[in-house]
Amino acid sequence: MLICMRTTLNLSDSLVEAAKARARAEGRTFTSLVEEGLRTVLAQEIPTQRVAPLPAYGDRDGAFLVDPEDRDALWAALDADGAR
């Protein structure tokens, strides 16, 4: 059993007219053209974006170079590169 849903889309007038003209030229309905377009887009695989690794600071053993609880040492380390 085929179940269809009625819905409202807000499309630009020029896009609708072009789609209707294409559907007429191909001897099909506007709905079938829109369905095919949606199926085509949804069938495409979503490209995965590579996430850049976060910068790492400190030594490889995981020891802190600056104790984050020592506010003066932390500010001194942050200010070591100069004003930004």
PyMOL commands that set and color helices and strands:
alter all, ss='L'
color gray80, all
select helices_A, chain A and resi 13-26+30-43+71-79
alter helices_A, ss='H'
color red, helices_A
deselect
rebuild
show_as cartoon
